[in-house]
Amino acid sequence: MGLRFFVLLKHRAVRILPVLLLLLLATAPSLRAIEWETLFTAQDVRDDLATPAGREAALAFCRRMHITKVYLEVFRDGYQADAQTLREARDFFRRAGIRVSGCVATTDLGKPSTGWKIVACYTNLANQQHLASIFRYAASLFNEIIIDDFFFTDCQCSECSAAKGSMSWTQYRDRLMVRVSRQDVLAPARAVNPKVQIILKYPQWYDEYQNRGYVVDKETALYNRIWVGTETRNPASRHWGHKQQYEGFFLYRWLSQIGGPKTGGGWFDPYGTDAAFYMDQAWTTVLAGAKEVFLFHYGSLISPRYHAQAKALRLAEPQLDALGKLVGHWQGIAAYKPISSSPGTEPYIFDQIGMLGIPLVPTATFPSQARAAMFAEYAMHDPEFVPELKRFLQAGRTAFLTQGLAHRLNLDPRLAAYGSLELPKGQLVEKIKAGPGEIIIFSDALPQLTRVDSEDRIAQLTPELRAALYNLRRAVANFAPTSLDAPPRVAVFPMQGRVAVMNYTELPVACHVEMGGMASRRTQIFAANGAALASDGETLRLPPHSLIIVE
């Protein structure tokens, strides 16, 4: 009996063991720091996943790129993917051990906005009903759905104007998009599938949120998770708005401060890039702390046009994963951007300041406990800003003010004790004693040093600009690590005892980091793209688009 039982148990174990191993692998925590993900748009689903051969090719791509999660899109550009094709693709990827979620891109939904034509008028009842039907359909197929970054409106049609009444456009769009989220996205999806989780992806153009109905505090509270657009392009491109690569870091950290544990991954694409600029997005997204990286999208990444970008990422994945294990505990100067705040005359100015080697810690709430903080015209959105600033200074803290904000605060009687807040003629940086605290005002000319024009040129550092930039950085160095001698477009990312430095320029750079009195000799703990610490233990040698971390 005992022998027979042992043999039977042994035979069953042979059959059961593979199943147990699969279960253990499925439930064990990943050894990777980064989870790579991609999207099959509704058109990719139709064109690439409708046949066994197409699905096998897609799986082979996922294996090459180490992708462990895919999103199958239900709707985009007026096209709704076929349910049978979606189910077959969903089940195929699941059998292959790849996690699967759904996606909706709310483009060409019906009546278009009078502004951006591919987005919808959400005042329109037929559009609301169509939206609800799409999310019922998506929720019947998937337990998790992400919304691509076209879920906004800039419409000013007669329906919207009548519904707005005496409200401002910002107020109306705030209320409209929150209501539509509740009644036409979340409610219909949950009615079909009570377990469904819905993610809202925020686009990278955060200075326009308040104009288009993205309300990051209220919408983040409503949705299960949020995603962050970390897309940046060739900074010389007029078409893409001359964006700074630091933007991906700033936005991810700002939304993380708002969303906390709801904050998911970063999302970027290959458009407007070559391989180097594409990889800038990847390095910056991981530096910002994203543990999930969403590669938009399969149809583009397999095309010859973007082959170099996909290959560069695939080759760099081991280093990106290693980097992901090192980042965290970000430090720097608090940078105050209230929710729904307008940039005034300083669009995306914190992205530029970050590219001056001045490390920033974005915050949506007034940084009353920070030793030093950076304030731009965004702060004027806060009705209590001037009293808060006054208390901040009276506590002996340091306020860095952009020239634009200083101009708006000048001659405010509540700040009269500090004298004029206008930069004297010919001055680029001015320090003002403010009771126990200090105000440092700096010229618009310094952030503008980071701009790359359409001919790949940046402004040259005159002796006056060089001295002013040094003086500003020297003031920053009292509170956070920085580089006193790096050219513009070299960014610094302090992380509790270690500092990452990224050269976003097209030229090799040799520079040093000032780490607040710590020993000048450094230890290299990570390097990519040829970056290295010189034999003197102090000089960082950074080829174009390279990254180093020292401690």
N, C-alpha and C positions, 0 to 999 in steps of 0.2 A: 504493500500500500504506500509505504513511504517513498520507495523508489519510483513507483508510478506517479505519485504526486509531484516528485521532484522533476521528472522528465516532462510532465504536463506543464508545470510552472515554467520550466526552462523554455519550452516551445512557445508558450504564451509571451514570455519575456522577449523572445526574439521578435515576435510580432509587435509587441507594445513599445519596445525601446525606441524605435524611430519616432513614434508618436510623442512619447515623453520628451525626447530631445527637441522636437519641433516646438512643443509647448514651452519648454524652458527657454529656448531661443526667442520665442515670441514675447515672453513675459520678462526676460532679463533686461536690465537697463543697457542702453546702447553704449559701446565703448567709444563711439564717436562724439565729438563735441558739437558737430554741426549735422543737422539733418537736411539733406538736399531734396528739393521738391520741384516739380514742374507742372505746367498746365497744358491740357489739350483743349484748345478752344472748341466751341461748338462746330466750327468749320473743320478743325483737326479731327474731331470725332467722326464727322461725316466722311472726310477724305482719307483718313489714315487708320481708323479703328474699326471700319465696317467689315473687314475681311480677316481671316486667320493670318494671312501673310502680313497684313498691315499691323496687326496687333503684335506679332512676333518681332517685327522690325522696331516697333515702339519699345517693346520690352528690352531688346538688345541695346537701344539707346540708353534706357534707364540703367541697365547694368554697367555700361561704359561710364556713365556719369555718376554712378553710385547713388542714384535717386531711390529713395525708400518710400516716397509718398507722391501720389499724383492726384491732380484735380481734373475731373471730367466736367466740361462746361455744358450747361443745359441750354443757354440762350446767349446770343450775341448778334448785334447788327441785324435785328429783325428775324433771325433764323433760330428755330427751336430744334435741337437735336432729337433724333428718333429714339423713343424709349427702348426699343429692343436693342439697338446698337449700344446705347448707354449701359444697359444691363449686362450685355455680353462682355463689353470692355471692362466694366466694373468687376465682374466675377472673374474674368481672365487675370486681371492684375492681382486681385486678392489671392487667387490660387498660386500665383507666383511669389507670394509673400510681400507684396507691395500694398501699403495702405492707400485707400481711395476715398476721396471726398468730392463734393460737387462744387460748381461755380456758376455764377450768373453775372453777365455783363449787361447792364441796363442801357444798351445802345440801340437806337432806332426802334424804340418801344411803341411808338405811335405818333401822336401829335408832337412835333419837335419844339424845342425851346426857340425863342426868338434870338437867343444868343448863340451858344455852341450847338450846332444843328444836330449832332448825333445824340445829344442828351434830350430828356423829355420835359414837357410841361407837366408838372405833378399836380397842378391845380385841376387839370382836366380829368373828369370822372372816368372816361373810357381808359385813359392811361393807368389810372389807379387800379381799375378792375383787371386790366391786362397784367400789370405787375403782380397782383395777388394771384392770378392764375399761374404765372410762371413759378412763383415760390411754392404754390401747392404742388405743382408738377415736380419741382426739384426735390421737395421734401419727401415725396413718395418714393424717391430713388436713393436718397443719400441721408445719412445721419448728421452730416456736417456740410455746410455750404459757405463758400466765401463769395463776397460781392466785390467785383472789380471796381476801380476808382472812377466810375462815371455816374455814381449814384448821387447826383447833385442837380441843381437847377440854377440857371441864370435868366430864366424866361421873364419877359415883361409884356406878355400878350394882354389882350383886353380882359380875358378871364382872370389872369393873375392880378392885373391892376385893380379890377373890381373887388377881388377877394382881399387884397392888401389893405384897402381903405386908407386910414390915416397912419398906419404903421409904416416904418421905413422898410426898404427892401430887405435889409439884414434881419430885422425883427420878423418880417413875414416868412422869409425862407427858413429861419430858425424854427418857427412853429410848424410850418408846412412839412419840413423833412422829418421832424420828430414824429409828427402825427402819421405821416405816410409809413415811416419805419414801423410804428406800432400796428397800424391797421391793415397795411397792404404787404408787409414783409413778414414780420414776426407772427402775427396772429394767424394768418392763413397757413403758414408753414407748420406752426405748432398744432393747428387743428388737424392736419393730416398726419403729422408725426410728432407726438409730444416729446420725443427724445432729441429732436433736431437741435443742433448747435449752429448758430449763424455768426460768421465773422465779417466785420466791416473793414475793408482795406481803405486807408486814407492815402490820397495821392501826395506826391512830394511838394506840390506848390502850396505850401502851408500859408503863405501870406495872402492867399485868395479865399481861404476857408469861409471867412465871415461874409464874403460877397456871393457865395454859391451854395450856402445852406449846409455846410459841414459844421456841426456843433459838437466839438470833440468831447466836452464833458458830458452832455446829455446823451449823445449817441453811444459813447463808450459805456455809459451806465446801462443802456438798453441792450446792447449786443453781448453775446457770450465772450467774444474775443475781438481784438483789433489787430490789424496788420499794418505795416508801415512801408510806404513807397520810398525806397532809397535810390531811385533812378537818378543818375546824373549823366551828362553827355560830354562830348567834346566842349570844353569851356570856351573855345573860340567860336562856337556856332551861334550865329545870330538867330537862326531858326529856333534853337532850343533855349535861347535867352541867356547865353553866357553864364550858365550855372556853375557854382563852385562845388568841387567834390566833397567838401566838408559838410555840405547840406545834408547828405545822408546820415552823417553822424549826429548833427544837431537835431534833426527831426526825430530820429529814432530815440534819442535820449529824452527829448521834450515829451514825446507821446508816452514813453515809458514812465515818466514822472506822473503823468495823468492817469494812464491805464494800469500801472502796477502789474500784478500778475496776469491781467488780461492781455498784456502786450505779447503778441506772437512774434512772427519773424519779419524779415526784410524782403522786399520784392523788387527786382530790377530786371532790365531787359537789354538787348544789344543795340538798340536804335541810337543813331547819332554817335556811335563809338567805333574805334578800332579796338584791337585786342588789348592794348594798354589801358585805354580809358574804360573799357568794359571791366577789366580786372580792378581798376580803382574802385568801382562800385562794390566788388566782392570784398576787397580788403577793408573798405570803410564800413560796410554792413557788419562784418564780423567784429571789427574794432568797437563798434557801437554796442555790441552785446547780443546780437541776434543769434539764437541757437537753431533757428530754422531759416533756411535761405531758399526763396522761391524764384525759380528761373522762368521768366516769361519769354516765349512759350515754345513748345515742342516744334510747331510748324516752322518757326523762324530759326531755331537753333540747329535744325537738320538741313537748312538750306545752304547752298554754296556761299551765299552772301555773308553768312555769319559763322561759317565753319571755323575761322581763326579764333573767334571769341569763345566758342564752345570748347575748342581744343585747349586754349590757354587756361580756361577754368578747370578742365579735367586734369591737366598736368599740375595745377597748383592746389588741388583739393587736399592733399596730405598736409601741406603747409598751412592752409586755411584752417584745417581741423586742429592743428597744433596751436595756431594762434587763438582759436576759440577757447582753448583750455587755459589761456593766460590772461584773458581780459576780465575786467570787473573792478569794482571799487573806484570809479572814475573821480578824479579831482580836478579842480580848476577854479576859475572865477564864475560865480553864479551869474547867469544871464537871464534876465527877467523878460519873458514874453507872456502876458496874460492871454487867456483863451479869447478867441474872436477879436484880437487886437489888430488894428491897421498899422502898417509900417510907416505911414506918413510919407516923408520924402526919402526914406531909408529902406527900400525893399531888400529883404534877405541880408541885412547888414551883419547879422551874427555869423552867417556863413563866411563872409569876407573877413571878419575879425578873427575867426578861427583859423583862416588861412594865413594870418600874420604870425602864426606860432603862439597865439594867445589861447590857452586851453579854456574851454567854457563848460560849465555845468548848467544845462538849460533847466529852467523852472517856470511853471505856470502860476506860481504863487509868490508873493513878495518874499524875498530871501532875508527875512529879518534877523536870522541867526548867523548869516554868513559874515566872515571877517571883511570881505570885499565883494562887490557886485557890480555888474555891467548893466547900464540902463540905456535904452535907445527910445525912439519915439513911441514904440509899442506901449511903454509904461503909461502914456497919457490916457490909455483906455481905462485905467484903474482910477476911479474917482477919488480914492483915498491916497493916491500916490504921493502927493507933496507932503502931507502929514507923516506918512510912512517913511519917506526919505529923510525928513527932518529928525524923526526919532532914531533912524538908522545912523545918522551922522552924530547925533548927541550921544549915542552909545560908543563912540570912538571908532566907527567903522569907515571904510573907504569906498566912495562911489565913483566909478568910472562912467563918465557921461559922453555920449556922442555929441558932436557939434550941433546936429539937428535938434536933439532934445534940450541941450543947454540953451539954444536960441529960444525955444518955446517956454523954458522956465525963467528966462532972464526977466528981472524986475518984478517977479512975483513977490508981493510984500511979505509973504510967509517965509521967504528965504532971504529977505533983505539984509540980514545980519552977515551974510556971506559975501556981499558986494555983487559986482557985475559977474554974470555967468557967460558973457560973450568972450570968445577968444580975442585977445588983443591983435591988432593988425600985424601980420607977419609971423605970428606965433602958431605953432602946430600942436603943441602940448602945453597945458597950463595947469599948475597945481594951486589949489586954493585951500587955505585953512578954513575949516568949517566947524568951529567949536572944538570939541575933542576929536572930531573926525577930519576927513580930508576929501576934497572933490578933485578929480583929475579929468579935465576936459581935453578931448583930442579931436583934431581936424578930420573932416570928411576925406581929405587927401590921403590919409593912411589906409583906410579900408579899400579905397579905389586902387591902391597899388596892386591888388590881387586880380584885377580884371584883365582878362585876355581878350583882345579885340579880334575881329574877323580875319585878320592877317597874322594871327598867332603872336601878337606883340603884347608885352606888358609895359607899364610905365617904368622908366628908368629912375633909379634912386639917386636923386641929387644929394649933395652934402647935407642940405637942410632936412630933406626927408629921411636920410639915413640917421641923422642925429635924433630926429623926433621919434622915429621908430625905436631906436635904442632906448630913449628915455621912457617911452611908454612900456616897453618890455621890462625895463629895469624896475618900474613901479609894480608891474605884474609879478615879477620874481619875488617880491616880498610876501606873496601869498600862494604862489603856485609855480611849479617847474615850467620853464620856457626855454627858448633859445634866443640868446642876445645877438647872434651873428648870422643866423640863417636868412636867406633871402625870402621875400614873400612867396607864398604858395608851398611852404613847408610847414606842416601842421604837427602839433605836439599834443600827445594824449597821456597825461599822468594817471597812474593807477596804483596808488598806495605803495610807494617805495620803488616802483619801476616806471619807466617812461617810454612810450612808443613815439617814434618820429617817422613821419611819412613824407617823402619827397614827391609832390604832385607835379613838379616841373618837368620840362623836356631836357633839362641839363643836369650834369652831375653836380652835387653839392657836398661841401665839407663844412661841418658846423659843430657846435658844442651845445650841451644842455646845462642850464643852471637849475640845480635841484635844491635850492634853499639851504645852503650851508652844508649839504652832504659832501662827503669826500669827492674830489674832482675826478678821481679815477673811477671808471665804470666797469661793469661786467656785462658782456653781451649775453643775452639769454634767448634771443630770437632774431633772425634776419631773413629777408626774402629779396629776390631779384638782385643779388650782388651786393647788398648793403653789408657794411662791416665796421667794426670798431677798430680804429688804427692801433698800432703797437704802442702808442703813447698812453692808451687807456682813456683818452679824453675825446679825441676827434672822431666824429661820426662821418663815414664816407658813404654817401647815398647816391647811387646811379639814378637816372630818371625812373620815376614810378616805383621806387623801392621803399622798404620798410625795415626798421630795426627797433628792437626793444632792449633797453639797458637798465641796470639797477646799480 
